[in-house]
Amino acid sequence: MNTPLLNYYEAIERASADMLNAARAGDWDMVVKLEGACGLLISQLKQAARGETLQPGDAQARTRIMQRILLRDAEIRHLAEPWLEQIDGMLAGRPRTLH
């Protein structure tokens, strides 16, 4: 049985998987929306962590979850680079080129 803290980590992991799927589909509005949801979950996790600690088995599960989240985050960042460059170009007044 998972502790409430581990449940938060798992919810964040699910949101990160959804973010990656949205990024792969090029749905950056959804990525931003899910990023906000992750931020809320992280805030709730921090609050919950003040009164609870993870058991050793849960701590190992948390480590595995965090590794998966970090791998997804890296892929999302890689996928976002062209999109961010396009936005930077628009903000700088450079015309968008079609390829």
Summary of the structure (lengths in Angstrom):
residues: 99
radius of gyration: 16.9
end to end distance: 51.5
largest distance: 54.9
contacts: 248
relative contact order: 0.16
helix: 80%
strand: 0%
